[in-house]
Amino acid sequence: MNQIFTVQGMTCGHCERAVTTAIKQLDPQAEVRIDRPQNRVEVSSAQPREKIAEAIREEGYAVAA
């Protein structure tokens, strides 16, 4: 299932890797695509939306509702 998140605070490649790693720790099969200029994170995963958002928040980034 494709899910799109608006994530604030990603400013560099390290930020992208941190978000990707957090999602992959939750679901190793997840496909993650990040468009940093648009603050957009697209995730293909069977995990519930709130669990993915929580994993991103735990890395210190704000996820818009």
Secondary structure, 3 states (H helix, E strand, C coil): CEEEEEEECCCCHHHHHHHHHHHHHHCCCCEEEEEHHHCEEEEECCCCHHHHHHHHHHCCCEECC
